[in-house]
Amino acid sequence: MDPVTGKRGFLRNAVVRFLLLSLLLIAVRFAYVITLRGESCVSGDEFCFFNNPIGNDKLVTAAGVGHAGVSSVTLHPAGETTPEFHKRVMFYITVFQDLIVDGFLSTKSKALCVETPIGDDVYALKEIGVDDAVGIYNKAVKPLVVKGLGFRQPFGDNTFDFVFSGDGGLDRSENAGEFAAEVCRTVKPEGYFVVHTASKDTYSFNSFIALFNCCKFIRSRHIDGFGSEIHEIVMKKVNGINIKKKTEQVLSGKCSVSGYKQDLVKRAEPLIMKEPLKPWITLKKNIQNVKYLSSMVDINFKQRYVYVDVGARSYGSSIVSWFRKQYPKQNKTFDIYAVEADRHFHDQYKFKKGVTLLPYAAWVKNETLVFEINQTPGDENVEQGRGMGRIQPVKSGGGIVGSVDEIQGFDFAEWLKNTVSEKDYVVMKMDVEGTEFDLIPRLIETGAICLVDEVFLECHYNRWQKCCPGVRSPKYQKTYGQCLDLFKSLRQRGVLVHQWW
């Protein structure tokens, strides 16, 4: 064999083997691109295996905005390749594109996504061209997300043109009021706040709107989300907005209960129109029929949660035996105020956590009153021989007087207006031995009744006595019909009031 020919054949085989190996490497690389990288499609590409708008070949940067000490975070988005992540990003791209079309967002906006666990909404913003976007979350730093809390944001005042809270961020917040205050602080005047929440009922919607003193409501809509319907709300921060308008109406006594609360009253249990012969039995039956407000609506969007027990008597009475055990609180912690004039019970409240004792008599003005302990046959709820106390502006007769004391009365309506606001969720129980006929009209007159979400009212009248069939109580002059008129007047004004015995 010719040595030259043999040498040429060897070279030809080597070249063929090299080309085959190169083709094999290209094929493997092609398969890799399709399976791992082929999901990346930029809008406008003619060749795309999977319709996903994330450009995984991009490096993206989240810079700390307006706050010293927040360092920039540069991460490669290819680290997030799960189908669920891509699905969520595509959803947010659609949401943000709609907001751009409607003028609430632009590619030049400085944007913040609040409490975003994985940064999918931040990815979506950057993909549509909003480059100046960052997210905050309370755990470890993730792509495009710096450490922070919705109610304690690491940014300066008036920093962002657009703030977004999706994925139930506001729903998860322990204090919606502080969350709202931080949004008002960090968003610029004329900037927009957009939130996605699972809230559906009108009560929670209005509670949410009331939290944002700095903003005016723009629009809301329901959209299909991740397996459930999402309520999208758009608000705008406005300079010079009268943020205390409703509060000032309450303080001036000109408030009126909102229409959505009036609709809730229609869903309440009916009033007992016929006087019960055995009211002590009616109480046990009626309590099973009560339609609590917190069992009908979402109370999540409130600044505080308050229970006011007017005529509380002992700590173990209605506070422990009823409110803490039976009232549906939706896992909220309530501030409790116990209003009790009888000093016999005051020591019980000294070391009770979460309970504030007001050792005075709820009244229509600040003045000294006569407090008398009455005991008549058949009195209910007598504790350790202690009868029920009544207050009078002057010394009174009637009943069997066990003791008479001078006590300090206070203007309950004014105290209520100085203690709670329309942003709070307020439940009130009132058992004041006939003084309700003075206090309720005063609450209505001053507008303070508009601050109370739910009332449990015991109305005292000359009821039939348990001890003596055919005998009415001599302690009270009002009739059952007059009590019904009191309940009706409250419900007609949109106050969710329940009969208490």
Residue pairs with C-beta under 8 A, 6 or more apart in sequence:
34 49
36 81
37 56
37 57
37 78
38 49
38 50
39 49
39 50
39 52
39 54
39 56
39 81
39 86
40 52
40 54
40 55
40 56
40 57
41 48
41 49
41 50
41 51
41 52
41 53
42 53
42 55
43 53
52 86
52 89
52 90
53 89
53 90
53 93
53 127
54 77
54 86
54 89
54 123
54 127
55 127
56 76
56 77
56 78
56 81
58 77
59 74
59 76
60 74
60 75
60 76
60 77
60 123
60 126
60 143
60 144
61 72
61 73
61 74
62 72
62 73
62 74
62 75
62 122
62 133
62 134
62 135
62 143
62 144
62 145
62 146
63 72
63 134
64 70
64 71
64 72
64 134
64 146
64 154
65 110
65 112
65 132
65 134
65 155
65 159
65 160
66 155
66 156
66 159
67 154
67 155
67 156
69 154
70 146
70 154
70 155
73 141
73 143
73 144
73 145
73 146
75 143
75 144
77 123
77 143
79 143
80 118
80 120
80 123
80 143
85 118
85 120
88 118
88 120
88 121
88 226
89 120
89 123
89 124
89 127
90 124
91 124
91 225
91 226
92 120
92 121
92 123
92 124
92 125
92 166
93 124
93 127
93 128
95 124
95 166
95 223
95 232
96 105
96 124
96 125
96 128
96 130
97 128
99 105
99 192
99 194
99 234
100 106
100 107
100 128
104 162
104 192
104 194
104 218
104 234
105 111
105 130
105 162
105 192
105 194
106 130
106 161
107 128
107 129
107 130
107 131
108 132
108 161
109 130
109 132
109 160
109 161
109 162
110 132
110 133
110 159
110 160
110 161
110 162
111 125
111 130
111 132
111 133
111 134
111 160
111 161
111 162
111 163
111 164
112 133
112 134
112 135
112 136
112 153
112 155
112 159
112 160
112 162
112 163
112 164
112 186
113 119
113 121
113 122
113 125
113 133
113 134
113 135
113 136
113 164
113 165
113 166
114 135
114 136
114 150
114 153
114 163
114 164
114 165
114 169
114 170
114 179
114 183
115 136
115 137
115 138
115 149
115 150
115 165
115 167
115 169
115 170
115 172
115 173
116 122
116 135
116 136
116 137
116 145
116 166
116 167
116 169
117 137
117 139
117 142
117 167
118 142
118 143
118 145
119 135
119 137
119 142
119 143
119 144
119 145
120 167
121 135
121 164
121 166
121 167
122 133
122 134
122 135
122 143
122 144
122 145
123 143
123 144
125 133
126 133
126 144
130 162
133 144
134 144
134 145
134 146
135 144
135 145
135 146
136 145
136 146
136 147
136 148
136 149
136 150
136 153
136 154
137 145
137 147
137 148
138 147
138 148
138 149
139 147
140 147
141 147
146 154
147 154
148 154
148 155
150 165
150 169
150 170
150 173
150 179
150 182
151 173
151 174
151 175
151 178
151 179
151 181
151 182
152 178
152 182
153 182
153 185
153 186
155 186
156 186
157 185
157 186
158 185
158 186
158 187
158 188
158 189
159 186
159 187
159 188
160 186
160 187
160 188
160 191
161 187
161 188
161 191
161 192
162 187
162 191
162 192
162 194
163 183
163 186
163 187
163 191
163 192
163 193
163 194
164 193
164 194
164 195
165 183
165 193
165 194
165 195
165 196
166 195
166 196
167 196
168 196
168 197
168 198
169 195
170 176
170 179
170 195
170 197
170 208
170 301
171 197
171 198
171 199
171 300
173 179
175 303
176 208
176 211
176 300
176 301
176 302
176 303
177 211
177 302
177 303
177 304
177 423
179 211
180 211
180 212
180 213
183 193
183 212
183 214
184 212
184 213
184 214
184 215
184 237
187 193
187 214
187 237
188 237
189 237
189 238
189 239
190 236
190 237
190 238
190 239
191 236
191 237
192 218
192 234
192 235
192 236
192 237
193 212
193 215
193 234
193 235
193 236
193 237
194 232
194 233
194 234
194 235
195 208
195 232
195 233
195 235
196 225
196 230
196 231
196 232
197 208
197 230
197 231
197 233
198 228
198 230
198 231
199 205
199 208
199 231
199 298
199 300
199 301
200 229
200 231
200 298
201 296
201 297
201 298
202 260
202 263
203 260
203 261
203 264
203 293
203 296
203 297
203 298
203 299
204 297
204 298
204 299
204 300
204 301
205 220
205 231
205 233
206 258
206 260
207 299
207 300
207 301
207 302
207 423
207 425
208 233
208 301
209 217
209 233
209 235
210 246
210 422
210 423
211 301
211 303
211 423
212 235
213 241
213 243
213 244
214 237
214 238
214 241
214 243
215 235
215 236
215 237
215 238
215 241
216 235
216 236
216 238
216 241
217 233
217 234
217 235
218 234
218 235
218 236
219 233
219 234
220 231
220 232
220 233
220 234
221 231
221 232
222 229
222 230
222 231
222 232
223 229
223 230
223 232
224 230
246 255
246 422
247 421
247 422
249 255
249 447
250 417
250 422
250 447
250 448
250 450
250 451
251 417
251 447
252 447
253 445
253 446
253 447
254 447
255 447
255 450
256 450
256 493
256 494
257 449
257 450
257 493
257 494
257 495
258 494
259 494
261 453
261 494
261 495
261 496
262 494
264 293
264 296
264 297
264 496
265 491
265 494
265 495
265 496
267 291
267 296
268 291
268 491
268 496
268 498
269 286
269 289
269 290
269 291
269 498
271 484
271 487
271 488
271 491
271 499
272 282
272 286
272 499
273 484
275 463
275 480
276 282
277 464
278 464
278 466
279 463
279 464
279 501
280 380
280 466
280 501
282 501
283 500
283 501
286 499
286 501
287 326
290 498
292 327
292 328
292 454
293 299
293 427
293 453
293 454
293 496
294 327
294 328
294 329
294 330
294 454
295 328
298 330
299 305
299 330
299 332
299 425
300 330
302 332
302 423
302 424
302 425
303 421
303 423
303 424
304 335
304 420
304 423
304 424
304 425
305 329
305 332
305 333
305 334
305 335
305 424
305 425
306 334
306 335
306 336
306 337
306 419
306 420
306 424
306 425
306 426
306 427
307 319
307 323
307 327
307 334
307 335
307 336
307 337
307 426
307 427
307 428
307 429
308 336
308 337
308 339
308 416
308 426
308 427
308 428
308 429
309 318
309 319
309 323
309 336
309 337
309 338
309 339
309 428
309 429
310 339
310 362
310 412
310 428
310 429
310 430
310 431
310 432
310 439
311 339
311 340
311 362
311 429
311 430
311 431
311 432
311 433
312 318
312 319
312 338
312 339
312 340
312 345
313 340
313 342
313 345
313 381
313 383
313 431
314 345
314 348
314 383
315 338
315 345
315 348
315 349
315 352
315 355
316 348
317 381
317 383
318 429
318 431
319 336
319 338
319 355
322 429
323 334
323 336
323 427
323 429
327 427
332 425
333 354
334 354
334 427
335 354
335 356
336 354
336 355
336 356
337 355
337 356
337 358
337 419
338 349
338 355
338 356
338 357
338 358
339 358
339 360
339 361
339 362
339 412
340 346
340 349
340 357
340 358
340 359
341 359
341 360
341 361
341 362
341 371
341 389
341 391
341 407
341 409
342 371
342 373
342 386
342 389
343 359
343 405
343 407
344 386
346 357
346 359
349 355
349 357
358 410
358 415
360 407
360 408
360 409
360 410
361 369
361 371
361 391
361 407
361 408
361 409
361 410
361 435
362 409
362 410
362 412
362 432
362 435
362 439
363 369
363 391
363 409
363 410
363 411
363 412
363 435
363 438
363 439
364 411
364 412
364 413
364 438
364 439
364 442
365 409
365 411
366 408
366 409
366 410
366 411
367 393
367 409
368 406
368 407
368 408
368 409
369 391
369 392
369 393
369 406
369 407
369 408
369 409
370 391
370 392
370 393
370 394
370 395
370 396
370 404
370 405
370 406
370 407
371 389
371 390
371 391
371 404
371 405
371 406
371 407
372 389
372 390
372 391
372 392
372 396
372 399
372 401
372 402
372 403
372 404
372 405
373 386
373 387
373 388
373 389
373 401
373 402
373 403
373 404
374 387
374 388
374 389
374 390
374 399
374 400
374 401
374 402
374 433
374 475
375 382
375 385
375 387
375 399
375 400
375 402
376 387
376 399
376 400
376 473
376 474
376 475
377 465
377 467
377 468
378 465
378 466
378 467
378 468
378 473
379 387
379 388
380 466
381 388
382 388
387 402
388 433
389 433
390 396
390 399
390 433
390 434
390 435
390 475
391 407
391 409
391 432
391 433
391 435
393 409
395 404
398 474
398 475
399 474
399 475
412 439
412 442
412 443
413 439
413 442
413 443
413 445
413 446
413 448
414 446
414 448
416 443
416 448
416 451
416 452
417 446
417 447
417 448
417 451
420 426
420 451
421 451
422 450
422 451
424 451
425 453
426 451
426 452
426 453
426 454
427 452
427 453
427 454
427 455
427 456
428 452
428 454
428 455
428 456
429 455
429 456
429 457
429 500
430 436
430 439
430 440
430 455
430 456
430 457
430 458
430 500
431 458
431 500
432 439
433 460
433 475
434 460
434 475
434 476
434 478
436 457
436 458
436 459
436 460
436 486
437 478
437 482
437 486
440 449
440 457
440 486
440 489
440 490
442 448
443 449
443 452
444 489
444 490
444 493
449 490
449 493
449 495
452 495
453 496
454 496
454 497
454 498
455 490
455 495
455 496
455 497
455 498
456 497
456 498
456 500
457 486
457 487
457 490
457 497
457 498
457 499
457 500
458 499
458 500
458 501
459 478
459 483
459 486
459 487
459 499
460 475
460 476
460 478
460 483
461 473
461 476
461 478
461 479
461 480
461 482
461 483
462 472
462 473
462 474
462 475
462 476
462 477
462 478
462 479
463 472
463 473
463 476
463 480
464 470
464 471
464 472
464 473
465 471
465 472
465 473
487 497
487 499
490 497
491 497
